[in-house]
């Protein structure tokens, strides 16, 4: 994406966030692209709103929930605005504030804002799965995206799993697994 277009999107996003969440509810609004955050896939943006939620983790969770419950419509309106962009955008709301060492970021809510039929979307018969991958695994998935084999990390994983199922050894492994399950049922 051209820098001028990205800057325009960042400015519009910041204005939309500030207009929907007036006052000091927002710590910052940012648009992350591939390379800014490991969770951003090639060709994708994450529009992140960091909410001002001081206190310990429990207090941050309560403040986050109160803001979400009280401004639910604003969350949806912001997602709808992102749907108008020419790229896939993941909208993330995250609690800000100071974290204890080793404490995970959060709580957070992610809303996929993408045109219907876009890459990585849920479809009939698909089950969402969460996996934690290392840098080498992410690089592998991103290479498949860059090469045009897949359009998202989810699609790249599905493609790789399909290649495994094509191997004769996988058929043998499944047969052995069924045999073991049958033997277990006899006990």
C-alpha positions in Angstrom: 0.0 0.0 0.0 1.3 3.5 -0.9 2.4 5.6 2.1 0.0 8.4 1.1 -3.0 6.1 1.1 -1.9 4.6 4.4 -1.5 8.1 6.0 -5.0 9.0 4.7 -6.5 5.9 6.2 -4.7 6.5 9.5 -6.0 10.1 9.7 -9.6 9.1 8.8 -9.5 6.3 11.4 -8.2 8.6 14.1 -11.0 11.1 13.3 -13.7 8.5 13.3 -12.5 7.0 16.6 -12.3 10.4 18.3 -15.8 11.4 17.1 -17.4 8.2 18.4 -15.5 8.0 21.7 -15.2 11.6 22.9 -13.4 12.6 26.1 -10.5 10.6 27.6 -11.8 7.1 26.8 -9.2 6.6 24.0 -5.5 6.2 24.8 -4.6 6.0 21.1 -5.9 5.0 17.7 -3.5 3.4 15.2 -3.4 1.6 11.9 -0.9 -1.2 11.8 0.4 -2.8 8.5 2.4 -5.9 7.7 5.7 -5.6 9.6 4.3 -3.4 12.4 2.8 -6.3 14.4 3.3 -10.1 13.9 -0.5 -10.5 13.8 -0.9 -8.4 10.7 -0.9 -10.5 7.5 0.5 -9.4 4.2 -2.2 -7.2 2.4 -4.1 -6.7 5.7 -4.4 -3.8 8.1 -5.2 -3.8 11.8 -7.1 -0.7 13.0 -6.4 -0.7 16.7 -8.1 1.4 19.4 -6.3 1.3 22.7 -8.8 2.3 25.4 -7.8 4.3 28.4 -8.3 1.7 31.3 -6.1 2.5 34.3 -5.7 0.2 37.3 -4.8 -3.5 37.7 -5.9 -6.2 35.3 -9.3 -6.7 37.0 -10.0 -2.9 37.0 -8.9 -2.7 33.3 -11.2 -5.6 32.5 -14.2 -3.9 34.3 -13.5 -0.5 32.6 -13.1 -2.2 29.2 -16.4 -4.1 29.6 -18.2 -0.9 30.8 -17.0 1.1 27.8 -17.9 -1.8 25.4 -21.4 -2.2 26.9 -22.1 1.5 27.0 -20.7 2.3 23.5 -21.6 -1.0 21.6 -23.2 1.0 18.8 -20.1 3.1 18.3 -18.0 -0.1 18.0 -20.3 -1.4 15.3 -20.4 1.9 13.4 -16.6 2.0 13.4 -16.4 -1.5 12.0 -19.0 -0.6 9.3 -16.8 2.4 8.3 -13.8 0.2 7.9 -15.8 -2.1 5.6 -15.7 0.7 3.0 -12.0 0.6 2.7 -10.4 -1.1 -0.4 -8.4 -3.5 1.9 -9.2 -6.1 4.5 -9.1 -4.6 8.0 -9.2 -6.2 11.3 -10.6 -3.9 14.0 -9.2 -4.4 17.4 -10.2 -2.8 20.7 -7.7 -3.3 23.4 -7.5 -2.2 27.0 -4.5 0.0 27.7 -2.9 1.0 30.9 0.1 -0.4 32.7 0.6 -4.1 32.7 2.5 -6.2 35.2 5.6 -7.8 33.8 4.6 -10.9 31.8 0.9 -10.0 31.9 -0.7 -10.4 28.5 -2.1 -7.5 26.6 -5.8 -7.3 27.1 -8.6 -7.7 27.4 -9.3 -7.1 23.7 -12.0 -7.6 21.1 -11.3 -8.2 17.5 -13.9 -7.6 14.8 -13.2 -8.7 11.2 -14.2 -5.8 8.9 -14.0 -7.2 5.4 -16.1 -7.4 2.3 -18.2 -10.6 2.0 -16.3 -13.4 0.4 -13.0 -11.9 1.4 -10.0 -14.0 2.3 -9.8 -15.8 5.6 -13.5 -15.3 6.3 -15.6 -18.0 7.9 -17.6 -20.2 5.6 -19.9 -23.1 5.9 -18.1 -26.1 7.5 -15.1 -24.1 8.7 -14.1 -24.1 12.3 -12.0 -21.3 13.7 -8.8 -22.5 15.3 -6.3 -20.4 17.2 -2.6 -21.4 17.0 0.5 -19.7 18.3 3.2 -19.8 15.7 6.9 -18.9 15.8 8.7 -16.5 13.4 9.7 -19.3 11.0 6.1 -20.6 10.7 4.8 -17.1 10.2 7.4 -16.5 7.5 6.3 -19.7 5.8 2.7 -18.7 5.7 3.5 -15.2 4.6 5.7 -16.6 1.8 2.7 -18.6 0.5 0.6 -15.4 0.6 3.3 -13.3 -1.2 3.6 -16.0 -3.9 -0.1 -15.9 -4.5 -0.8 -19.5 -3.3 -3.0 -18.2 -0.5 -4.7 -14.9 0.3 -4.5 -15.1 4.1 -2.7 -17.1 6.8 -5.9 -19.1 7.4 -6.0 -20.1 3.8 -2.3 -20.9 3.8 -2.8 -23.3 6.7 -5.7 -24.9 4.9 -3.6 -25.3 1.8 -0.7 -26.9 3.8 -3.1 -29.3 5.5 -4.5 -30.3 2.1 -1.0 -31.1 0.9 -0.5 -33.4 3.9 -3.8 -35.2 3.2 -2.6 -35.9 -0.3 0.4 -38.0 0.9 0.0 -41.8 1.0 1.6 -41.9 4.5 -1.3 -39.8 5.8 -3.8 -42.4 4.6 -1.8 -45.1 6.4 -1.7 -43.0 9.5 -5.5 -42.5 9.5 -6.0 -46.3 9.0 -3.7 -47.0 12.0 -5.5 -44.4 14.1 -8.8 -46.1 13.4 -7.3 -49.4 14.3 -6.0 -48.0 17.6 -9.4 -46.4 18.4 -11.1 -49.8 17.7 -8.7 -51.6 20.0 -9.3 -49.0 22.8 -13.0 -49.5 22.5 -12.6 -53.2 23.3 -11.2 -52.4 26.8 
